Amino acid sequence: MFGFTYDTWNQICQMYFKLSHGSKKAYLQWFPFSKITKKDEEYISSEEFFKKYIENAAFVLFPEAMHQSENFLQKGDGSFRDSSLLSPILYLVIQSIGKEISKYYQPARNVSINVYYAGNFEYMRAKYKKDYDEFYKSINTYISGCQYFIKTDITNFFSNINLDILIKQIDKRSNVGETHFTATQFKMIKELFLYCGDGKFPTIENSIASSYLATVIYMDDIDNRIYQFIKDKIKVITSFKIIRYVDDMYILIDSKYSIDNLRDIYNQIRNEYSSILKEYGLSLNTKKCCLKSTMEIKHELIKSKYDESFYEIYHDVEELFDGGFQAFLDSLLLELKKGCIDVESYNDLLNQNFSRDEIEFTPIEIYNHYIYECEDVLQDEKVISTICEIIKTDVSFLSLDPKRLTIMIMKTKSEKAIKTLLNQLFKRNRSGLWNSYDTSIAISYLIQSEFRHIDLLEVLNKNSPKLKNYYFYCCENSFLPIIRNDRINKYLRILDDDWIAFFLYFMYWVERKRHNTLAEYAFYKNFFDRFTADMAFFYKYDPNSKKPNYKSFYKEQALKEFYKEIDKADMIIKQAHSFRNANPLAHASAELLNNFKTKDIKTSIEDLQSLIDFKIKHSS
């Protein structure tokens, strides 16, 4: 249905299941993988599971497997990313689609352009650290022969990707010579991505697929065009090198001209790039673009760190920064008491306290090392005392960096510090001041405590019910039971390998999420008719039939006859056909447009569902 093979599914499952327990617990999107057993892992990655639930998209029948809600990921400036949180099954499906596409996509990008994205399908790397390091090394390799660099950035990159353009590009460059993806599969892929991204290309925590599709494929022709423009039109540049990491593009320049004499050239390149991006629905973030001497590139790379994740540092940085963490906390407390702390000044404090010219690591990497790996430092009495004083001074400071600062407090293992944090959260909830930053803090706390705080879970449920559902079905225990629903598994036995039925249900589900009620009804009614034909065949309604009679069971009388023993079935089916015949998506009369009530349509779908469930229950 989505075009990927069992081999791809198995590779993706193994990649994520083999992550360290610490990595799985560090992110809300990965947390469910920390709750499954070895036996669960073997079953989910098995061919049996793939054929039963994944190959024909049967998983779409299970509501919990289709979980999509808002995640609370922050940018470096403290604002929130437009990000999605997916059920683990949906997440694995998205990654499998990306992996399968990567096997067949033939880039048009000039070979002299270096491109990197977050993770790596070729080497099956789920984390981005190695590939960011490769990008960093590539910059340093080529920068020695250059005098200047241009750095560019794209505004809201992922959410502005046009899926029509993306699918067209995949089709053009993947179905070369032979067809690897059909039109139906492209339709499914596009609709799934729109579903996961709430109508847009999805930003998903730690998603290799999103990064690969956006970087390697969507920017493919764009990179070629700006490369050709510089090569053909900009004569004052002796040589240049383009290196991309996701939406950050660096153009390394060799020229005999001074930087002041290159300002006009910089504007030409920037304007051309901006014009090309506009054709693809993207826009340049001019505030983050610059032309600078190569001496300043390290500073730009530090500012452009892709995420806040932690890395393993095999150096005794505590010796290099002896007392550095305490000094950072002291300076943070001082700023809070002045009442003038913001994201910019917070980041300045990090740079001031964790920067050294003689080491290769950035201030963020050093800070992450302390937060994630130095429990001895965090459990020092003076450190704990300062943290408690910071929380008392202004707990809202956590909103500057909710994930790391919450983890810092948790890792002190100080009952006083943790209780102070929780009391402040409950106080904000009671006073009606709870906001997205509090949700982010609560999530970080709950992940670190493995969701062992019932009262905080209740507060989260009150303020963000979908997150509570995600916890209940995916994080409390193994997520495998979400596809062990007996009622729906009976559906699967009846439908067998009827992929068209799964397609119709999937389209009903995505239109339902978009609140496109007429389209929702059209797809559900078609699913109902087809499911009825499959059910009639499964229960040998006609013992002489050798296959389901799909042509018969879209007719009103045939359906009434099949469900005749059910009370009010005649009325339900008559109403359903009345809606179908008046639906502008199914019939030219389009009478529903004149008198259309969402409630009536929804009730009809529920009634049809009840007919299916009653029939199965009394036919078993």
C-alpha positions as CSV (number, residue, x, y, z in Angstrom):
1,M,0.0,0.0,0.0
2,F,2.8,2.4,0.9
3,G,5.3,0.8,-1.5
4,F,7.9,-0.5,1.0
5,T,9.0,-4.1,1.4
6,Y,9.3,-6.4,4.4
7,D,13.1,-6.1,4.2
8,T,12.8,-2.3,4.6
9,W,10.3,-2.7,7.5
10,N,12.7,-5.1,9.3
11,Q,15.7,-2.8,8.8
12,I,13.8,0.2,10.2
13,C,12.5,-1.8,13.2
14,Q,16.0,-3.1,14.0
15,M,17.6,0.3,13.7
16,Y,15.2,1.8,16.4
17,F,15.0,-1.3,18.6
18,K,18.8,-1.4,18.9
19,L,19.0,2.2,20.2
20,S,20.3,2.4,23.8
21,H,17.8,2.5,26.6
22,G,19.0,5.9,27.5
23,S,18.4,7.3,24.0
24,K,14.9,5.8,23.9
25,K,14.0,7.4,27.2
26,A,15.4,10.8,26.2
27,Y,12.6,11.6,23.7
28,L,8.8,11.4,23.9
29,Q,8.6,10.0,20.3
30,W,11.1,7.3,21.1
31,F,9.9,6.5,24.7
32,P,7.5,3.8,23.6
33,F,10.4,1.7,22.3
34,S,11.8,1.6,25.9
35,K,8.6,-0.2,27.1
36,I,8.5,-3.2,24.7
37,T,10.1,-6.5,25.4
38,K,12.5,-8.5,23.3
39,K,9.6,-10.8,22.4
40,D,7.5,-7.7,21.3
41,E,10.5,-6.5,19.2
42,E,10.8,-9.8,17.5
43,Y,7.1,-10.0,16.7
44,I,6.8,-6.3,15.4
45,S,9.8,-6.8,13.1
46,S,8.6,-10.2,11.9
47,E,7.2,-11.0,8.5
48,E,4.0,-12.3,10.1
49,F,3.4,-8.9,11.7
50,F,4.3,-7.1,8.5
51,K,1.9,-9.1,6.3
52,K,-0.9,-8.9,8.8
53,Y,-0.8,-5.3,9.7
54,I,1.6,-3.3,7.6
55,E,1.7,-4.5,4.0
56,N,-1.9,-3.7,3.1
57,A,-2.1,-0.9,5.7
58,A,-4.4,-2.9,7.9
59,F,-3.1,-0.9,10.9
60,V,-5.2,2.1,9.8
61,L,-8.3,0.3,11.3
62,F,-6.9,0.6,14.8
63,P,-7.6,4.2,16.1
64,E,-4.7,4.1,18.6
65,A,-2.2,3.1,15.9
66,M,-3.3,6.2,14.0
67,H,-2.5,8.6,16.9
68,Q,-1.3,12.0,15.8
69,S,-1.1,15.0,18.1
70,E,1.0,18.0,18.8
71,N,4.4,17.6,20.2
72,F,6.2,20.3,22.2
73,L,9.5,20.8,20.5
74,Q,11.3,24.1,20.9
75,K,13.6,26.1,18.6
76,G,16.8,27.7,19.8
77,D,15.0,31.0,20.3
78,G,12.5,29.4,22.7
79,S,9.5,29.3,20.4
80,F,7.8,26.1,19.6
81,R,8.2,24.1,16.4
82,D,5.1,23.1,14.5
83,S,5.7,19.4,15.3
84,S,3.7,16.1,15.4
85,L,3.8,13.3,17.9
86,L,2.9,9.9,16.3
87,S,2.0,6.4,17.5
88,P,5.1,4.2,17.3
89,I,3.6,2.1,14.5
90,L,2.8,5.2,12.5
91,Y,6.3,6.5,13.2
92,L,7.9,3.2,11.9
93,V,5.7,3.3,8.8
94,I,6.8,6.9,8.0
95,Q,10.5,5.9,8.4
96,S,10.0,2.8,6.2
97,I,8.5,4.9,3.4
98,G,11.5,7.2,3.6
99,K,14.0,4.3,3.5
100,E,12.2,2.7,0.5
101,I,12.3,5.9,-1.4
102,S,16.0,6.4,-0.6
103,K,16.7,3.0,-2.3
104,Y,15.4,4.2,-5.7
105,Y,15.7,7.9,-5.7
106,Q,18.4,9.1,-8.2
107,P,19.5,12.6,-7.3
108,A,20.0,15.2,-10.0
109,R,22.2,17.3,-7.7
110,N,25.7,18.1,-9.1
111,V,28.2,15.7,-7.5
112,S,30.3,18.7,-6.3
113,I,27.5,19.7,-3.9
114,N,27.8,18.0,-0.5
115,V,24.5,17.3,1.2
116,Y,23.8,16.0,4.7
117,Y,20.6,15.4,6.7
118,A,19.6,14.4,10.2
119,G,20.4,10.6,10.3
120,N,21.4,8.3,7.5
121,F,19.4,5.7,5.6
122,E,22.5,4.3,3.8
123,Y,24.2,3.4,7.0
124,M,21.0,3.0,9.0
125,R,21.9,5.7,11.6
126,A,18.9,6.8,13.6
127,K,20.7,9.7,15.3
128,Y,22.0,12.7,13.6
129,K,25.3,13.3,15.5
130,K,27.5,11.4,13.1
131,D,26.2,13.1,10.0
132,Y,26.3,16.5,11.6
133,D,30.0,15.8,12.4
134,E,30.5,14.8,8.8
135,F,29.0,18.0,7.6
136,Y,31.2,19.9,10.1
137,K,34.3,18.1,8.8
138,S,33.3,18.8,5.2
139,I,33.1,22.5,6.0
140,N,36.6,22.5,7.6
141,T,38.1,20.4,4.8
142,Y,37.1,22.9,2.1
143,I,37.3,26.2,4.0
144,S,41.1,26.3,4.1
145,G,41.2,27.2,0.4
146,C,38.6,30.0,0.7
147,Q,38.5,33.5,1.9
148,Y,34.8,34.0,2.5
149,F,31.5,32.1,3.0
150,I,27.9,32.8,2.5
151,K,25.5,31.2,5.0
152,T,21.8,30.9,4.2
153,D,18.7,29.7,6.2
154,I,15.1,29.0,5.2
155,T,12.1,30.2,7.2
156,N,9.9,27.4,8.7
157,F,11.5,24.9,6.3
158,F,9.6,21.7,7.0
159,S,6.1,23.1,7.4
160,N,6.4,25.0,4.1
161,I,7.3,22.0,1.9
162,N,4.8,21.5,-0.8
163,L,3.8,17.8,-0.9
164,D,2.6,18.0,-4.5
165,I,6.0,19.2,-5.6
166,L,7.7,16.6,-3.4
167,I,5.7,13.7,-4.7
168,K,6.2,14.8,-8.3
169,Q,10.0,15.0,-7.7
170,I,10.0,11.5,-6.2
171,D,8.0,10.1,-9.1
172,K,10.3,11.8,-11.6
173,R,13.6,10.6,-10.1
174,S,12.5,7.2,-8.6
175,N,10.5,5.6,-11.4
176,V,13.4,5.9,-13.9
177,G,13.5,2.9,-16.2
178,E,10.9,0.9,-14.2
179,T,8.1,1.7,-11.9
180,H,8.9,1.3,-8.2
181,F,6.0,3.3,-6.9
182,T,2.5,3.4,-8.3
183,A,0.1,6.3,-8.5
184,T,-2.0,4.7,-5.7
185,Q,1.0,4.4,-3.5
186,F,2.0,8.0,-4.1
187,K,-1.6,9.0,-3.2
188,M,-1.3,7.0,0.0
189,I,2.1,8.4,0.9
190,K,1.0,12.0,0.3
191,E,-2.2,11.6,2.3
192,L,-0.3,9.9,5.2
193,F,2.2,12.7,5.3
194,L,-0.6,15.3,5.3
195,Y,-2.3,13.3,8.1
196,C,0.8,13.2,10.2
197,G,1.6,16.8,9.7
198,D,-2.0,18.1,10.3
199,G,-2.3,19.2,6.7
200,K,1.4,20.0,6.1
201,F,4.6,18.2,5.6
202,P,5.3,16.8,9.1
203,T,8.0,17.9,11.5
204,I,8.5,14.8,13.6
205,E,11.0,14.4,16.4
206,N,14.0,12.3,15.3
207,S,12.5,11.5,11.9
208,I,15.1,10.5,9.4
209,A,12.4,10.2,6.7
210,S,11.3,13.8,7.1
211,S,14.9,15.1,7.0
212,Y,15.8,12.9,4.0
213,L,12.8,13.8,1.9
214,A,13.1,17.5,2.7
215,T,16.8,17.8,2.2
216,V,18.0,15.3,-0.4
217,I,14.9,15.3,-2.5
218,Y,13.0,18.6,-2.1
219,M,16.2,20.7,-2.3
220,D,17.7,18.6,-5.2
221,D,16.7,20.8,-8.1
222,I,17.0,24.0,-6.0
223,D,20.6,23.3,-5.2
224,N,21.4,22.6,-8.8
225,R,19.9,25.8,-10.0
226,I,21.8,28.0,-7.5
227,Y,25.0,26.1,-8.3
228,Q,24.5,26.7,-12.0
229,F,23.7,30.4,-11.5
230,I,26.9,31.0,-9.5
231,K,29.0,29.0,-12.0
232,D,27.6,30.8,-15.1
233,K,26.8,34.3,-13.8
234,I,29.2,35.1,-11.0
235,K,32.6,35.6,-12.7
236,V,34.4,37.4,-9.8
237,I,34.4,34.2,-7.8
238,T,37.4,32.0,-8.7
239,S,36.0,28.8,-7.2
240,F,33.2,27.9,-4.8
241,K,31.8,24.9,-2.8
242,I,28.2,24.4,-1.8
243,I,27.7,22.3,1.4
244,R,24.2,21.8,2.8
245,Y,22.9,20.5,6.1
246,V,19.1,20.3,5.9
247,D,18.0,23.9,5.4
248,D,21.3,25.5,6.2
249,M,23.4,26.0,3.0
250,Y,27.0,27.3,3.1
251,I,28.7,28.6,0.0
252,L,32.5,28.6,0.4
253,I,34.1,31.2,-1.8
254,D,37.5,31.7,-3.2
255,S,38.0,35.2,-4.7
256,K,40.8,37.8,-5.0
257,Y,38.3,40.6,-4.2
258,S,37.8,42.1,-0.8
259,I,34.7,41.3,1.2
260,D,33.4,44.9,0.6
261,N,33.7,44.4,-3.1
262,L,31.7,41.2,-2.9
263,R,28.6,42.7,-1.2
264,D,26.9,43.2,-4.6
265,I,27.7,39.6,-5.6
266,Y,26.3,38.4,-2.2
267,N,23.1,40.3,-2.9
268,Q,22.8,38.8,-6.4
269,I,23.3,35.2,-5.1
270,R,20.9,35.8,-2.2
271,N,18.2,37.3,-4.4
272,E,18.5,34.5,-7.0
273,Y,18.3,31.8,-4.3
274,S,15.3,33.6,-2.7
275,S,13.6,33.7,-6.1
276,I,14.2,30.0,-6.7
277,L,12.9,29.1,-3.3
278,K,9.7,31.1,-3.9
279,E,8.8,28.8,-6.8
280,Y,8.9,25.9,-4.3
281,G,6.8,27.6,-1.6
282,L,9.9,28.4,0.5
283,S,11.3,31.7,1.7
284,L,14.7,32.9,2.8
285,N,15.3,33.9,6.4
286,T,17.3,36.9,5.6
287,K,18.1,37.6,9.3
288,K,20.1,34.5,9.4
289,C,21.9,35.0,6.0
290,C,25.4,36.5,5.9
291,L,28.6,37.0,4.0
292,K,31.6,36.7,6.2
293,S,35.3,36.0,6.4
294,T,36.1,32.3,6.8
295,M,37.7,33.2,10.2
296,E,34.1,33.6,11.5
297,I,32.6,30.3,10.2
298,K,33.1,28.4,13.5
299,H,30.9,31.0,15.3
300,E,28.1,30.6,12.6
301,L,28.3,26.8,12.9
302,I,27.9,27.0,16.6
303,K,24.8,29.2,16.2
304,S,23.3,26.8,13.7
305,K,23.5,23.7,15.8
306,Y,20.6,21.6,14.6
307,D,19.2,20.4,17.9
308,E,19.8,20.3,21.6
309,S,20.4,16.6,21.9
310,F,23.2,15.2,24.0
311,Y,26.3,13.5,22.7
312,E,28.9,11.2,24.3
313,I,32.1,13.2,25.0
314,Y,35.1,11.0,25.8
315,H,37.1,13.8,27.4
316,D,37.3,14.7,31.1
317,V,35.7,18.1,30.5
318,E,35.1,18.6,34.2
319,E,38.8,19.3,34.6
320,L,38.8,21.8,31.7
321,F,35.7,23.5,33.2
322,D,36.4,23.0,36.9
323,G,33.7,24.8,38.8
324,G,32.2,25.9,35.4
325,F,28.7,24.5,36.1
326,Q,28.4,26.2,39.4
327,A,29.6,29.4,37.8
328,F,26.9,29.0,35.2
329,L,24.2,28.6,37.9
330,D,25.5,31.5,39.9
331,S,25.4,33.8,36.8
332,L,21.9,32.5,35.9
333,L,20.6,33.2,39.4
334,L,22.1,36.7,39.3
335,E,20.4,37.5,36.0
336,L,17.1,36.1,37.4
337,K,17.3,38.4,40.4
338,K,17.9,41.4,38.1
339,G,14.7,40.3,36.3
340,C,16.1,40.6,32.8
341,I,16.7,37.0,31.6
342,D,15.6,36.0,28.2
343,V,16.6,33.3,25.6
344,E,19.4,35.4,24.2
345,S,20.9,36.2,27.5
346,Y,20.5,32.6,28.6
347,N,22.5,31.5,25.5
348,D,25.1,34.1,26.2
349,L,25.6,32.6,29.7
350,L,26.1,29.2,28.1
351,N,28.7,30.6,25.7
352,Q,30.5,32.6,28.5
353,N,30.7,29.6,30.8
354,F,31.2,26.7,28.5
355,S,33.4,28.1,25.7
356,R,37.1,27.2,25.1
357,D,39.1,27.9,22.0
358,E,41.4,25.0,22.6
359,I,38.8,22.3,22.4
360,E,36.6,21.1,19.5
361,F,33.3,20.9,21.4
362,T,30.8,23.7,21.3
363,P,29.3,25.3,24.5
364,I,26.0,23.4,23.9
365,E,27.9,20.1,23.7
366,I,29.7,20.8,27.0
367,Y,26.4,21.9,28.6
368,N,24.7,18.8,27.4
369,H,27.6,16.7,28.8
370,Y,26.9,18.2,32.3
371,I,23.1,17.8,32.1
372,Y,23.1,14.2,30.8
373,E,26.3,12.6,32.0
374,C,27.7,14.3,35.1
375,E,25.4,13.2,37.9
376,D,28.2,13.8,40.5
377,V,28.3,17.5,39.6
378,L,24.5,17.8,39.6
379,Q,24.3,16.1,43.0
380,D,26.8,18.5,44.7
381,E,25.2,20.2,47.7
382,K,26.1,23.7,46.6
383,V,24.8,23.0,43.1
384,I,21.5,21.7,44.5
385,S,21.2,24.7,46.9
386,T,21.7,27.1,44.0
387,I,19.2,25.3,41.8
388,C,16.6,25.5,44.6
389,E,17.2,29.2,45.0
390,I,16.8,29.7,41.2
391,I,13.5,27.8,41.2
392,K,12.2,29.9,44.2
393,T,13.4,33.2,42.5
394,D,11.5,32.5,39.3
395,V,10.3,29.1,38.2
396,S,9.4,30.6,34.8
397,F,13.1,30.4,33.9
398,L,12.4,26.8,32.9
399,S,10.5,28.0,29.8
400,L,13.9,29.2,28.4
401,D,15.0,25.6,28.0
402,P,12.2,23.3,29.4
403,K,13.7,19.9,28.5
404,R,17.3,20.4,29.7
405,L,16.5,22.5,32.8
406,T,13.8,20.0,33.9
407,I,16.3,17.1,33.4
408,M,18.9,19.1,35.4
409,I,16.5,19.4,38.3
410,M,15.5,15.7,38.1
411,K,19.1,14.5,38.0
412,T,19.9,16.3,41.3
413,K,17.8,13.6,42.9
414,S,17.0,16.3,45.5
415,E,13.6,15.9,47.0
416,K,13.5,19.5,47.9
417,A,14.4,20.7,44.3
418,I,12.0,18.3,42.6
419,K,9.1,19.1,45.1
420,T,9.7,22.8,44.5
421,L,9.4,22.3,40.8
422,L,6.2,20.3,41.1
423,N,4.6,22.7,43.5
424,Q,5.2,25.5,41.1
425,L,3.6,23.5,38.2
426,F,0.5,22.7,40.3
427,K,0.3,26.3,41.4
428,R,0.3,27.5,37.8
429,N,-2.4,25.0,36.9
430,R,-4.7,26.0,39.8
431,S,-4.3,29.7,39.0
432,G,-5.1,29.1,35.3
433,L,-1.7,30.2,34.1
434,W,-0.7,26.9,32.5
435,N,0.7,27.2,29.0
436,S,2.7,25.2,26.4
437,Y,6.0,25.8,28.3
438,D,4.4,24.2,31.4
439,T,3.4,21.2,29.2
440,S,6.9,20.9,27.9
441,I,8.3,21.0,31.4
442,A,5.7,18.4,32.6
443,I,6.6,16.1,29.6
444,S,10.3,16.3,30.5
445,Y,9.6,15.5,34.1
446,L,7.3,12.6,33.3
447,I,9.8,11.1,30.8
448,Q,12.6,11.2,33.4
449,S,10.3,9.7,36.1
450,E,9.0,7.1,33.6
451,F,5.5,8.7,34.0
452,R,5.3,7.8,37.7
453,H,3.3,10.8,38.9
454,I,-0.5,10.3,38.8
455,D,-1.4,13.9,39.9
456,L,0.8,15.5,37.2
457,L,-0.6,13.1,34.6
458,E,-4.1,14.3,35.5
459,V,-3.0,17.9,35.1
460,L,-1.5,17.0,31.7
461,N,-4.8,15.3,30.8
462,K,-6.7,18.4,31.7
463,N,-4.5,20.7,29.6
464,S,-3.6,18.3,26.8
465,P,-5.9,15.2,26.6
466,K,-4.2,13.8,23.5
467,L,-0.9,13.5,25.3
468,K,-2.6,11.5,28.1
469,N,-3.9,9.1,25.4
470,Y,-0.4,8.8,24.0
471,Y,0.9,7.9,27.4
472,F,-1.9,5.5,28.2
473,Y,-1.6,3.5,24.9
474,C,2.1,3.9,24.1
475,C,4.2,4.8,27.2
476,E,2.6,3.1,30.2
477,N,3.3,-0.4,29.0
478,S,4.1,-2.0,25.6
479,F,2.3,-0.4,22.7
480,L,1.6,-3.8,21.1
481,P,-1.9,-4.2,22.6
482,I,-3.1,-1.3,20.5
483,I,-3.3,-3.8,17.6
484,R,-4.8,-6.6,19.6
485,N,-8.3,-5.3,19.6
486,D,-10.5,-8.4,19.2
487,R,-13.3,-6.6,17.3
488,I,-10.9,-5.1,14.7
489,N,-8.9,-8.2,14.3
490,K,-12.2,-9.9,13.3
491,Y,-12.5,-7.2,10.7
492,L,-9.1,-8.3,9.4
493,R,-10.0,-11.9,9.1
494,I,-13.1,-10.9,7.1
495,L,-11.2,-8.5,4.8
496,D,-8.3,-10.8,4.3
497,D,-6.1,-9.2,1.6
498,D,-8.7,-6.7,0.3
499,W,-6.3,-3.7,0.1
500,I,-9.0,-1.6,-1.6
501,A,-11.1,-1.8,1.6
502,F,-8.1,-0.6,3.7
503,F,-7.6,2.2,1.2
504,L,-11.2,3.3,1.5
505,Y,-11.0,3.2,5.3
506,F,-7.7,5.1,5.3
507,M,-9.2,7.8,3.1
508,Y,-12.3,8.0,5.4
509,W,-10.0,8.4,8.4
510,V,-7.9,11.2,6.9
511,E,-10.9,13.1,5.6
512,R,-12.5,12.7,9.1
513,K,-9.4,14.3,10.7
514,R,-9.6,17.2,8.2
515,H,-13.3,17.7,9.1
516,N,-14.2,17.2,5.4
517,T,-17.5,15.6,6.3
518,L,-18.9,15.0,2.8
519,A,-15.6,13.3,1.7
520,E,-15.5,11.4,5.0
521,Y,-19.0,10.1,4.4
522,A,-18.3,9.2,0.7
523,F,-15.3,7.0,1.7
524,Y,-17.0,5.4,4.7
525,K,-20.1,4.5,2.7
526,N,-18.0,2.8,0.0
527,F,-16.0,1.0,2.8
528,F,-19.3,-0.2,4.3
529,D,-20.5,-1.5,1.0
530,R,-17.3,-3.3,0.3
531,F,-16.9,-4.6,3.8
532,T,-20.5,-6.0,3.6
533,A,-19.5,-7.9,0.4
534,D,-16.4,-9.3,2.1
535,M,-18.5,-10.3,5.1
536,A,-21.2,-12.0,2.9
537,F,-18.4,-14.1,1.3
538,F,-16.6,-14.8,4.6
539,Y,-19.8,-16.1,6.2
540,K,-20.8,-17.9,3.0
541,Y,-24.0,-15.9,2.6
542,D,-24.0,-17.3,-1.0
543,P,-22.4,-20.8,-0.7
544,N,-21.9,-20.9,-4.5
545,S,-19.9,-17.7,-4.7
546,K,-16.2,-18.0,-5.3
547,K,-15.3,-14.4,-4.5
548,P,-17.0,-11.4,-2.9
549,N,-19.7,-9.8,-5.0
550,Y,-18.7,-6.1,-4.8
551,K,-21.1,-5.1,-7.6
552,S,-24.2,-6.3,-5.7
553,F,-23.6,-4.8,-2.3
554,Y,-23.6,-1.1,-3.2
555,K,-27.3,-1.6,-4.0
556,E,-29.8,-0.5,-1.3
557,Q,-32.0,-3.6,-1.6
558,A,-29.1,-6.1,-1.4
559,L,-27.9,-4.4,1.8
560,K,-31.3,-4.4,3.4
561,E,-31.7,-8.1,2.7
562,F,-28.2,-8.8,4.2
563,Y,-29.0,-6.9,7.4
564,K,-32.7,-7.7,7.6
565,E,-32.6,-9.4,11.0
566,I,-31.3,-6.2,12.7
567,D,-33.8,-3.8,14.2
568,K,-34.1,-0.5,12.3
569,A,-31.6,-1.8,9.6
570,D,-34.0,-0.8,6.8
571,M,-34.3,2.7,8.0
572,I,-30.5,3.1,8.6
573,I,-29.7,1.8,5.1
574,K,-32.4,3.9,3.5
575,Q,-31.0,7.0,5.2
576,A,-27.4,6.1,4.2
577,H,-28.4,5.7,0.5
578,S,-30.3,9.0,0.7
579,F,-27.1,10.7,1.9
580,R,-25.0,8.9,-0.6
581,N,-27.2,9.9,-3.5
582,A,-27.4,13.5,-2.4
583,N,-23.6,13.8,-1.7
584,P,-22.0,16.0,-4.4
585,L,-18.9,13.8,-4.2
586,A,-21.0,10.8,-5.3
587,H,-24.0,12.1,-7.3
588,A,-24.7,15.1,-9.6
589,S,-27.9,16.0,-7.7
590,A,-25.7,17.4,-4.9
591,E,-28.8,17.9,-2.7
592,L,-26.8,17.8,0.5
593,L,-25.3,21.1,-0.4
594,N,-28.7,22.7,0.3
595,N,-29.4,21.0,3.6
596,F,-26.3,19.6,5.1
597,K,-26.0,18.8,8.8
598,T,-22.7,17.4,10.1
599,K,-24.4,15.7,13.0
600,D,-26.7,13.8,10.7
601,I,-23.8,12.5,8.6
602,K,-21.8,11.5,11.6
603,T,-24.9,9.6,13.1
604,S,-25.3,7.7,9.8
605,I,-21.7,6.5,9.9
606,E,-22.2,5.4,13.5
607,D,-25.4,3.5,12.6
608,L,-23.7,1.8,9.7
609,Q,-20.8,0.8,12.0
610,S,-23.3,-0.7,14.4
611,L,-24.8,-2.9,11.6
612,I,-21.4,-4.3,10.9
613,D,-20.6,-5.0,14.5
614,F,-24.0,-6.6,15.2
615,K,-23.7,-8.8,12.1
616,I,-20.2,-10.0,13.1
617,K,-21.3,-10.7,16.7
618,H,-24.2,-12.8,15.7
619,S,-22.5,-14.6,12.8
620,S,-19.4,-15.9,14.8
